Amino acid sequence: MKYIRFFNSLTINDIAVVGGKNASLGEMYQMLTPKGINIPNGFATTSDAYWLLLQENNIKEKIETALDGLDISDTLNLQKRGLAVRTLLLNSKLPKTLENEVLEAYAILSKEYHSDAIDVAVRSSGTAEDLPDASFAGQQETFLNISSPQALLQSVQKCFASLFTDRAISYRESRGFDHFKVALSVGVQKMVRSDNSSSGIMFSIDTESGSEDLILINSIWGLGENVVSGRVNADEFFVFKPTLKMGISTILKHSLGSKKEKMLYTDNGNNTINVKTSNKEQKSFSITDSEVIELAKQALIIEKHYKRPMDIEWAKDANDGKLYIVQARPETVQSKLNKASTIEKYSMKVPQDAKVLTQGRAVGEKIGTGRVNIINNTSEFSSFNEGDVLVADTTNPDWEPIMKKASAVVTNRGSRTCHAAIVAREIGVPAVVGCTNATDVLENGVSVSVSCAQGDEGYIYEGELPFECETIDLSELEPTKTKLYMNVGNPAEAFNLSKMPNDGVGLARMEFIMSHSINAHPMALVNIQKGNDVKDAETISSFMSPHTDAKEFFLEKLSEGVGMIAAAFYPREVIIRTSDFKSNEYRNMLGGLDYEAIEENPMIGFRGASRYYDESYREAFEWECQALKRVRDDMGLTNIKIMIPFVRTPEEGKKVISIMNNQGLIQGENELEIYAMCEIPANVILVDEFLKIFDGYSIGSNDLTQLTLGVDRESAKIAHIFDERNEAVKRMLDMAIEACKKADKYIGICGQAPSDYPEITEFLVKHGINSISLNPDSIYKMHKVVTDLESKLIQ
């Protein structure tokens, strides 16, 4: 056939003939099917077929006339001209030769699947689409569940017309593509019946941080169009590549999406309908863990074949239960950023009284401010002004022309792999998707700040808050002899922070991970697990979904939080400090009132090691140990070291390590090291005894200063006395460093002092400390302090 190519005759070198989408499908069908990748068979019309359509209908000049005077910044102008071109194409006739060949190919494909007329998906593939430097998701149209020859021909013609959607015209114009040097190929592929199953998207790179160590998988019930369009908030999974390649199935994170709708086929052919999902479907993950891992392994195979990060669509067939790959294109946004020698670091100091109006999933890492402009449909585009904050129920690629004008985008619905999110990343606009209530709580004309610079969650604040953007030249940063670690609290920020120059994590606070992931007093969960009466049990159980087992909820959430941080910095060392809430902080947690006494001075009360072996809390600490063991043993993240806070006596240290050993965390086994916080004068005075028990120290300068000077660091009256630069404190630092060096044990610092005072950093470097752990906002400044000082010391 002259105008038809079956997948088994196509390779990635045929992009000019059948476009990137169809060339990729042909490549995978030929090369990757033998490696276990399921690709439904199909065929594609060639670019010559498109030119034949224009020639036989004599409409090329008419299209040129319709586009004359095009102004993509004027949405009404763009809509008018786009409609005119599409009308020309839809009113034309398919060439008879092409029509016959499409029907012949459809008959051959149907026969292969033992049918006279199979259901097919009809997809558009532009010959400049999905190129590494010109990718844009959803420029053209897709038609699903086409089940008759006549419907197929109609869909082919609609695909040709979709080469001139408003979004495709705008995209080509803005990137300098000649409209008449881009043709369209139509792909016809055996339909995967995911309407009664699940489907989704996956990236072999983290779409936000750009980490090539992550595979991101989104999944929903029913047809994948709802996750692509952003209509449904999807389930989300992160899989860690390095350990997956070692044969360890490491799912770093499960996030349950609301999935309030699913798209099904209707009985009358190619129509689809959205129906509400059941409560059970909303509260359940749409794929199993084993399917997550199977998809991740397929992503590895596809990425390895193409030698670059990939954006992949998949579907599970309800008839045979198999997972199929229905599309794969190069990922372009983060891949380009990863090659840059400079990075932009956005930051905002949020006032304590700042009002959060709504929040959702952050897309990108930028911040934008402006006036809210709520847009309900494309007919309202003309009212959108440059610099407005675009607020909508959801967006799709048709909205690209006004998204480019926006300072930020906010939607009720959508996940981080929907078209709106992909487009926002590509054009560099911060977006917060899946807020659920943005169009209800945000008012037209009100000034807001949209922050995607605070990790996984994006926040919309009332008013235009000041923010900063710093451009950092990574090529100018020299390595340091003294290891520069970071203090990391929020797992959602870990992969973004890991891009900064660092040697690992000197302090990851378990209590911060708990507060982000658990939200309840650990002993309340222990008692729920035992079936005991617990205050707030109903509220606690409500956010445990989809878990019904309190212990598994605790272990999974804690191990995932720790795992995200450990994976982000892998294989660099990550020191996890076990939980160090004070009793007043524990009381504020759900269910906490029943387990915590009121203490006059919680700072030196029931905290740290003393809590772990006490019978009132021991079981919760044992769960904590089990979560850490899961990260090290099951997830394979052995770069984790464990640190025990507030160890008052060597005997306490022995008791805690005994509990850890009983829970499978055995010192020295599988490279496990256990450190103690050096934050009590006794830790310095009896350093030789403590170092017989622990593998090293990390200095907590805040508490060490407080207890050395006898200053309550929460008291405003004597705050002026609290100073880590005090000579008594410096002598304590010197003694601790010297003793650890003499014993050949690790010595670092994770307190606030070096982040605040360059002179403390200099003091520590001069005295030979192994590592300095800094707050992320201090690391660039202190990096220069350390490199300058080390160069002087060498001289």
Secondary structure, DSSP 8 states (H G I E B T S, - for coil): --SEEEGGG--GGGHHHHHHHHHHHHHHHHHTGGGT-----EEEE-HHHHHHHHHHHT-HHHHHHHHTT--TTSHHHHHHHHHHHHHHHHTS---HHHHHHHHHHHHHHHHHTT-SS--EEEEEEETTTTBTTB--TTSS-EEEEE-SHHHHHHHHHHHHHGGG-HHHHHHHHHTT--GGG--EEEEEEE----TTSEEEEEESS-TTT--TTEEEEEEEEB-THHHHHT-S--EEEEEEHHHHHTT---EEEEE-----EEEEE-SSSS-EEEEE--HHHHTS-SS-HHHHHHHHHHHHHHHHHHTS-EEEEEEE-TTT--EEEEEEEE--HHHHHHT-SEEEEEE----TT--EEEEEEEESS-EEEEEEEE--SGGGGGG--TT-EEEES---GGGHHHHTT-SEEEESS--TTSHHHHHHHHHT--EEE--SSHHHHS-TT-EEEEE--SSSEEEEEES----EEEEEEGGG----SSEEEEEE--GGGHHHHTTSS-SEEEEEEHHHHHHHHT-B-HHHHHHHHHT---TTHHHHHHTSTT---HHHHHHHHHHHHHHHHHHHHTTSEEEEE-----HHHHHTSBTGGGT----S-GGGSS-THHHHTSTTTHHHHHHHHHHHHIIIIIS--TTEEEEE----SHHHHHHHHHHHHHTT--TTGGG--EEEEE-SHHHHHTHHHHTTTSSEEEE-HHHHHHHHHT--TT-STTGGG--TTSHHHHHHHHHHHHHHHHTT-EEEE-SSHHHH-HHHHHHHHHTT-SEEEE-GGGHHHHHHHHHHHHHHHH-
